[in-house]
Amino acid sequence: MSMRSVAPGFFAAERVDRPGTELVFEVAVEAGALAAQGRTVYALHP
């Protein structure tokens, strides 16, 4: 696994450089599709 130094003594995991691979983005797309159909979608984030 390659790691990138982001600050002295701190290394970010490789997955940090791959946004869009997380499930949260898939959930957001699905929520948007449901809202577009007129369904009630509750955001559980600030």
C-alpha distance matrix in Angstrom:
0.0 3.8 6.5 10.1 13.1 15.7 18.2 19.0 17.1 15.2 11.6 10.9 8.1 6.9 9.7 12.2 12.4 13.4 16.8 19.0 16.8 18.1 21.1 23.2 23.7 25.1 27.3 28.6 29.6 31.4 33.1 34.3 35.7 37.5 38.9 40.1 42.0 43.8 42.0 41.6 37.9 37.2 34.4 32.9 31.1 32.9
3.8 0.0 3.8 6.8 10.1 12.9 15.5 16.4 15.1 13.3 9.7 9.2 7.5 6.0 9.7 11.2 10.7 12.6 16.1 18.8 17.2 18.7 22.2 23.8 23.9 25.7 28.1 28.9 29.9 32.0 33.6 34.4 36.1 38.1 39.2 40.2 42.5 44.2 42.6 42.1 38.4 37.7 34.6 33.3 31.2 32.5
6.5 3.8 0.0 3.8 6.7 9.3 11.9 13.0 11.8 9.7 6.0 5.8 5.4 5.5 9.2 9.5 9.7 12.4 15.3 18.5 17.4 18.4 21.9 22.9 23.3 25.6 27.6 28.1 29.5 31.8 32.9 33.7 35.7 37.7 38.4 39.7 42.1 43.5 41.9 41.1 37.3 36.3 33.0 31.5 29.2 30.2
10.1 6.8 3.8 0.0 3.8 6.2 9.2 10.8 10.7 8.6 5.4 5.4 7.0 7.2 10.5 9.4 9.1 12.5 15.0 18.5 18.2 19.2 22.9 23.4 23.5 26.2 28.1 28.1 29.5 32.2 33.1 33.6 35.8 37.9 38.3 39.4 42.1 43.4 42.0 41.1 37.4 36.3 32.8 31.5 28.8 29.4
13.1 10.1 6.7 3.8 0.0 3.8 5.7 7.0 7.5 5.9 4.3 6.3 9.2 10.5 13.4 11.7 11.9 15.5 17.5 21.1 21.1 21.7 25.3 25.4 25.7 28.6 30.2 30.0 31.8 34.4 35.0 35.5 37.9 39.9 40.0 41.3 44.1 45.1 43.8 42.6 38.8 37.4 33.8 32.3 29.4 29.6
15.7 12.9 9.3 6.2 3.8 0.0 3.8 7.0 8.3 6.0 5.7 6.4 10.0 11.6 13.6 11.0 11.5 15.2 16.3 20.0 20.5 20.8 24.3 23.9 24.2 27.4 28.7 28.1 30.1 32.8 33.1 33.4 36.1 38.0 37.9 39.2 42.1 42.9 41.6 40.3 36.5 35.0 31.3 29.9 26.8 26.6
18.2 15.5 11.9 9.2 5.7 3.8 0.0 3.8 6.1 5.2 7.1 9.1 12.8 14.9 16.9 14.3 15.2 18.8 19.8 23.5 24.0 23.9 27.3 26.6 27.2 30.5 31.6 31.0 33.2 35.8 35.8 36.2 39.1 40.8 40.5 42.0 44.9 45.5 44.2 42.6 38.8 37.0 33.3 31.6 28.4 27.9
19.0 16.4 13.0 10.8 7.0 7.0 3.8 0.0 3.8 5.6 8.2 11.3 14.6 16.9 19.4 17.2 18.1 21.8 23.1 26.7 26.9 26.8 30.2 29.8 30.5 33.7 34.8 34.3 36.6 39.1 39.2 39.8 42.6 44.2 44.0 45.6 48.4 49.0 47.6 45.9 42.1 40.2 36.5 34.7 31.5 31.1
17.1 15.1 11.8 10.7 7.5 8.3 6.1 3.8 0.0 3.8 6.7 10.3 13.1 15.9 18.3 16.7 18.2 21.5 23.0 26.5 26.2 25.9 29.1 29.0 30.1 33.0 34.0 34.0 36.3 38.6 38.8 39.7 42.4 43.8 43.9 45.7 48.3 48.9 47.2 45.5 41.7 39.7 36.2 34.0 31.1 31.0
15.2 13.3 9.7 8.6 5.9 6.0 5.2 5.6 3.8 0.0 3.8 6.8 9.9 12.8 14.9 13.1 14.8 18.1 19.4 22.9 22.6 22.2 25.4 25.2 26.3 29.3 30.2 30.2 32.5 34.8 35.0 35.9 38.6 40.0 40.1 41.9 44.5 45.2 43.4 41.8 38.0 36.1 32.5 30.5 27.6 27.7
11.6 9.7 6.0 5.4 4.3 5.7 7.1 8.2 6.7 3.8 0.0 3.8 6.5 9.2 11.6 10.3 11.8 15.0 16.8 20.2 19.6 19.7 23.0 23.3 24.2 26.9 28.2 28.4 30.4 32.7 33.2 34.1 36.6 38.2 38.6 40.2 42.7 43.6 41.9 40.6 36.8 35.2 31.7 29.9 27.2 27.7
10.9 9.2 5.8 5.4 6.3 6.4 9.1 11.3 10.3 6.8 3.8 0.0 3.8 6.5 8.2 6.5 8.4 11.4 13.0 16.4 15.9 16.0 19.4 19.6 20.4 23.1 24.6 24.7 26.7 29.0 29.6 30.4 32.9 34.5 34.9 36.4 39.0 40.0 38.3 37.1 33.3 31.9 28.5 26.8 24.2 24.9
8.1 7.5 5.4 7.0 9.2 10.0 12.8 14.6 13.1 9.9 6.5 3.8 0.0 3.8 5.5 5.7 7.8 9.9 12.0 15.0 13.7 13.9 17.2 18.1 19.0 21.3 22.9 23.5 25.3 27.3 28.3 29.4 31.5 33.2 33.9 35.4 37.7 39.0 37.2 36.2 32.4 31.2 28.0 26.4 24.2 25.4
6.9 6.0 5.5 7.2 10.5 11.6 14.9 16.9 15.9 12.8 9.2 6.5 3.8 0.0 3.8 5.4 5.8 7.4 10.4 13.2 11.8 13.0 16.6 17.9 18.1 20.1 22.3 23.0 24.2 26.4 27.8 28.6 30.4 32.4 33.3 34.5 36.8 38.3 36.8 36.1 32.5 31.7 28.6 27.4 25.3 26.7
9.7 9.7 9.2 10.5 13.4 13.6 16.9 19.4 18.3 14.9 11.6 8.2 5.5 3.8 0.0 3.8 5.3 5.2 7.5 10.0 8.3 9.2 12.8 14.1 14.4 16.4 18.5 19.3 20.5 22.6 24.0 25.0 26.8 28.6 29.7 30.9 33.1 34.7 33.0 32.4 28.8 28.1 25.1 24.0 22.1 23.8
12.2 11.2 9.5 9.4 11.7 11.0 14.3 17.2 16.7 13.1 10.3 6.5 5.7 5.4 3.8 0.0 3.8 5.5 6.6 9.9 9.7 10.1 13.7 14.0 14.2 16.9 18.7 18.8 20.4 22.9 23.7 24.4 26.6 28.5 29.1 30.4 32.9 34.2 32.7 31.8 28.1 27.1 23.9 22.8 20.4 21.6
12.4 10.7 9.7 9.1 11.9 11.5 15.2 18.1 18.2 14.8 11.8 8.4 7.8 5.8 5.3 3.8 0.0 3.8 6.1 9.6 9.9 11.5 15.3 15.7 15.0 17.6 20.0 19.7 20.8 23.5 24.7 24.9 27.0 29.3 29.8 30.6 33.3 34.8 33.7 33.1 29.5 29.0 25.8 25.1 22.7 23.8
13.4 12.6 12.4 12.5 15.5 15.2 18.8 21.8 21.5 18.1 15.0 11.4 9.9 7.4 5.2 5.5 3.8 0.0 3.8 6.4 6.3 8.6 12.3 13.2 12.2 14.4 17.1 17.1 17.7 20.4 22.0 22.2 23.9 26.3 27.2 27.9 30.3 32.1 31.0 30.7 27.2 27.0 24.1 23.7 21.7 23.3
16.8 16.1 15.3 15.0 17.5 16.3 19.8 23.1 23.0 19.4 16.8 13.0 12.0 10.4 7.5 6.6 6.1 3.8 0.0 3.8 5.6 7.0 10.4 10.4 9.0 11.8 14.2 13.8 14.6 17.5 18.7 18.8 20.8 23.2 23.8 24.6 27.2 28.8 27.7 27.3 23.8 23.6 20.6 20.4 18.4 19.9
19.0 18.8 18.5 18.5 21.1 20.0 23.5 26.7 26.5 22.9 20.2 16.4 15.0 13.2 10.0 9.9 9.6 6.4 3.8 0.0 3.8 5.5 8.1 8.4 6.2 8.4 11.3 11.0 11.4 14.2 15.8 15.9 17.5 20.0 20.9 21.5 23.9 25.8 24.7 24.7 21.3 21.6 19.0 19.2 17.7 19.7
16.8 17.2 17.4 18.2 21.1 20.5 24.0 26.9 26.2 22.6 19.6 15.9 13.7 11.8 8.3 9.7 9.9 6.3 5.6 3.8 0.0 3.8 6.6 8.5 7.5 8.7 11.6 12.5 12.9 14.9 16.9 17.7 19.0 21.1 22.5 23.4 25.4 27.3 25.9 25.9 22.5 22.8 20.3 20.2 19.1 21.4
18.1 18.7 18.4 19.2 21.7 20.8 23.9 26.8 25.9 22.2 19.7 16.0 13.9 13.0 9.2 10.1 11.5 8.6 7.0 5.5 3.8 0.0 3.8 5.4 6.1 7.5 9.4 10.7 12.0 13.6 15.1 16.5 18.1 19.6 21.0 22.4 24.3 25.8 24.0 23.6 20.1 19.9 17.4 16.8 15.9 18.5
21.1 22.2 21.9 22.9 25.3 24.3 27.3 30.2 29.1 25.4 23.0 19.4 17.2 16.6 12.8 13.7 15.3 12.3 10.4 8.1 6.6 3.8 0.0 3.8 5.4 5.2 6.3 8.7 10.1 10.8 12.4 14.4 15.6 16.7 18.4 20.2 21.6 23.1 21.0 20.7 17.3 17.4 15.5 15.0 14.9 18.0
23.2 23.8 22.9 23.4 25.4 23.9 26.6 29.8 29.0 25.2 23.3 19.6 18.1 17.9 14.1 14.0 15.7 13.2 10.4 8.4 8.5 5.4 3.8 0.0 3.8 5.4 5.0 6.2 8.8 9.9 10.4 12.3 14.3 15.3 16.3 18.3 20.1 21.2 19.1 18.4 14.8 14.5 12.1 11.8 11.3 14.3
23.7 23.9 23.3 23.5 25.7 24.2 27.2 30.5 30.1 26.3 24.2 20.4 19.0 18.1 14.4 14.2 15.0 12.2 9.0 6.2 7.5 6.1 5.4 3.8 0.0 3.8 5.4 5.0 6.4 8.7 9.8 10.6 12.5 14.4 15.3 16.6 18.8 20.3 18.8 18.6 15.2 15.6 13.3 14.0 13.2 15.8
25.1 25.7 25.6 26.2 28.6 27.4 30.5 33.7 33.0 29.3 26.9 23.1 21.3 20.1 16.4 16.9 17.6 14.4 11.8 8.4 8.7 7.5 5.2 5.4 3.8 0.0 3.8 5.4 5.2 6.3 8.7 10.0 10.8 12.5 14.3 15.5 17.0 19.0 17.3 17.7 14.7 15.7 14.3 15.1 15.3 18.3
27.3 28.1 27.6 28.1 30.2 28.7 31.6 34.8 34.0 30.2 28.2 24.6 22.9 22.3 18.5 18.7 20.0 17.1 14.2 11.3 11.6 9.4 6.3 5.0 5.4 3.8 0.0 3.8 5.4 5.1 6.1 8.6 9.9 10.5 12.2 14.2 15.5 16.8 14.7 14.6 11.3 12.1 11.0 11.7 12.5 15.8
28.6 28.9 28.1 28.1 30.0 28.1 31.0 34.3 34.0 30.2 28.4 24.7 23.5 23.0 19.3 18.8 19.7 17.1 13.8 11.0 12.5 10.7 8.7 6.2 5.0 5.4 3.8 0.0 3.8 5.5 5.0 6.1 8.6 9.9 10.4 12.2 14.4 15.4 14.0 13.7 10.3 11.2 9.5 11.1 11.3 13.9
29.6 29.9 29.5 29.5 31.8 30.1 33.2 36.6 36.3 32.5 30.4 26.7 25.3 24.2 20.5 20.4 20.8 17.7 14.6 11.4 12.9 12.0 10.1 8.8 6.4 5.2 5.4 3.8 0.0 3.8 5.4 5.1 6.3 8.7 9.9 10.5 12.6 14.6 13.7 14.4 11.7 13.6 12.6 14.7 15.0 17.5
31.4 32.0 31.8 32.2 34.4 32.8 35.8 39.1 38.6 34.8 32.7 29.0 27.3 26.4 22.6 22.9 23.5 20.4 17.5 14.2 14.9 13.6 10.8 9.9 8.7 6.3 5.1 5.5 3.8 0.0 3.8 5.4 5.1 6.3 8.6 9.9 10.9 12.8 11.3 12.3 10.0 12.4 12.3 14.3 15.6 18.5
33.1 33.6 32.9 33.1 35.0 33.1 35.8 39.2 38.8 35.0 33.2 29.6 28.3 27.8 24.0 23.7 24.7 22.0 18.7 15.8 16.9 15.1 12.4 10.4 9.8 8.7 6.1 5.0 5.4 3.8 0.0 3.8 5.4 5.1 6.1 8.6 10.0 10.8 9.0 9.2 6.5 8.7 8.9 11.4 12.9 15.6
34.3 34.4 33.7 33.6 35.5 33.4 36.2 39.8 39.7 35.9 34.1 30.4 29.4 28.6 25.0 24.4 24.9 22.2 18.8 15.9 17.7 16.5 14.4 12.3 10.6 10.0 8.6 6.1 5.1 5.4 3.8 0.0 3.8 5.4 5.1 6.1 8.7 9.9 9.5 10.2 8.2 10.8 10.6 13.7 14.5 16.5
35.7 36.1 35.7 35.8 37.9 36.1 39.1 42.6 42.4 38.6 36.6 32.9 31.5 30.4 26.8 26.6 27.0 23.9 20.8 17.5 19.0 18.1 15.6 14.3 12.5 10.8 9.9 8.6 6.3 5.1 5.4 3.8 0.0 3.8 5.4 5.1 6.5 9.0 8.8 10.9 9.8 13.1 13.7 16.6 17.9 20.1
37.5 38.1 37.7 37.9 39.9 38.0 40.8 44.2 43.8 40.0 38.2 34.5 33.2 32.4 28.6 28.5 29.3 26.3 23.2 20.0 21.1 19.6 16.7 15.3 14.4 12.5 10.5 9.9 8.7 6.3 5.1 5.4 3.8 0.0 3.8 5.4 5.1 6.7 5.4 7.6 7.2 10.8 12.4 15.3 17.2 19.7
38.9 39.2 38.4 38.3 40.0 37.9 40.5 44.0 43.9 40.1 38.6 34.9 33.9 33.3 29.7 29.1 29.8 27.2 23.8 20.9 22.5 21.0 18.4 16.3 15.3 14.3 12.2 10.4 9.9 8.6 6.1 5.1 5.4 3.8 0.0 3.8 5.3 5.1 4.9 6.1 6.0 9.5 11.0 14.4 16.1 17.9
40.1 40.2 39.7 39.4 41.3 39.2 42.0 45.6 45.7 41.9 40.2 36.4 35.4 34.5 30.9 30.4 30.6 27.9 24.6 21.5 23.4 22.4 20.2 18.3 16.6 15.5 14.2 12.2 10.5 9.9 8.6 6.1 5.1 5.4 3.8 0.0 3.8 5.4 7.2 9.5 9.8 13.3 14.4 17.9 19.2 20.8
42.0 42.5 42.1 42.1 44.1 42.1 44.9 48.4 48.3 44.5 42.7 39.0 37.7 36.8 33.1 32.9 33.3 30.3 27.2 23.9 25.4 24.3 21.6 20.1 18.8 17.0 15.5 14.4 12.6 10.9 10.0 8.7 6.5 5.1 5.3 3.8 0.0 3.8 5.6 9.0 10.4 14.2 16.1 19.4 21.3 23.2
43.8 44.2 43.5 43.4 45.1 42.9 45.5 49.0 48.9 45.2 43.6 40.0 39.0 38.3 34.7 34.2 34.8 32.1 28.8 25.8 27.3 25.8 23.1 21.2 20.3 19.0 16.8 15.4 14.6 12.8 10.8 9.9 9.0 6.7 5.1 5.4 3.8 0.0 3.8 6.5 9.0 12.4 14.9 18.3 20.3 21.9
42.0 42.6 41.9 42.0 43.8 41.6 44.2 47.6 47.2 43.4 41.9 38.3 37.2 36.8 33.0 32.7 33.7 31.0 27.7 24.7 25.9 24.0 21.0 19.1 18.8 17.3 14.7 14.0 13.7 11.3 9.0 9.5 8.8 5.4 4.9 7.2 5.6 3.8 0.0 3.8 6.2 9.8 12.7 15.7 18.2 20.2
41.6 42.1 41.1 41.1 42.6 40.3 42.6 45.9 45.5 41.8 40.6 37.1 36.2 36.1 32.4 31.8 33.1 30.7 27.3 24.7 25.9 23.6 20.7 18.4 18.6 17.7 14.6 13.7 14.4 12.3 9.2 10.2 10.9 7.6 6.1 9.5 9.0 6.5 3.8 0.0 3.8 6.6 9.9 12.8 15.5 17.3
37.9 38.4 37.3 37.4 38.8 36.5 38.8 42.1 41.7 38.0 36.8 33.3 32.4 32.5 28.8 28.1 29.5 27.2 23.8 21.3 22.5 20.1 17.3 14.8 15.2 14.7 11.3 10.3 11.7 10.0 6.5 8.2 9.8 7.2 6.0 9.8 10.4 9.0 6.2 3.8 0.0 3.8 6.5 9.4 12.0 14.2
37.2 37.7 36.3 36.3 37.4 35.0 37.0 40.2 39.7 36.1 35.2 31.9 31.2 31.7 28.1 27.1 29.0 27.0 23.6 21.6 22.8 19.9 17.4 14.5 15.6 15.7 12.1 11.2 13.6 12.4 8.7 10.8 13.1 10.8 9.5 13.3 14.2 12.4 9.8 6.6 3.8 0.0 3.8 6.2 9.1 11.2
34.4 34.6 33.0 32.8 33.8 31.3 33.3 36.5 36.2 32.5 31.7 28.5 28.0 28.6 25.1 23.9 25.8 24.1 20.6 19.0 20.3 17.4 15.5 12.1 13.3 14.3 11.0 9.5 12.6 12.3 8.9 10.6 13.7 12.4 11.0 14.4 16.1 14.9 12.7 9.9 6.5 3.8 0.0 3.8 5.6 7.9
32.9 33.3 31.5 31.5 32.3 29.9 31.6 34.7 34.0 30.5 29.9 26.8 26.4 27.4 24.0 22.8 25.1 23.7 20.4 19.2 20.2 16.8 15.0 11.8 14.0 15.1 11.7 11.1 14.7 14.3 11.4 13.7 16.6 15.3 14.4 17.9 19.4 18.3 15.7 12.8 9.4 6.2 3.8 0.0 3.8 6.9
31.1 31.2 29.2 28.8 29.4 26.8 28.4 31.5 31.1 27.6 27.2 24.2 24.2 25.3 22.1 20.4 22.7 21.7 18.4 17.7 19.1 15.9 14.9 11.3 13.2 15.3 12.5 11.3 15.0 15.6 12.9 14.5 17.9 17.2 16.1 19.2 21.3 20.3 18.2 15.5 12.0 9.1 5.6 3.8 0.0 3.8
32.9 32.5 30.2 29.4 29.6 26.6 27.9 31.1 31.0 27.7 27.7 24.9 25.4 26.7 23.8 21.6 23.8 23.3 19.9 19.7 21.4 18.5 18.0 14.3 15.8 18.3 15.8 13.9 17.5 18.5 15.6 16.5 20.1 19.7 17.9 20.8 23.2 21.9 20.2 17.3 14.2 11.2 7.9 6.9 3.8 0.0
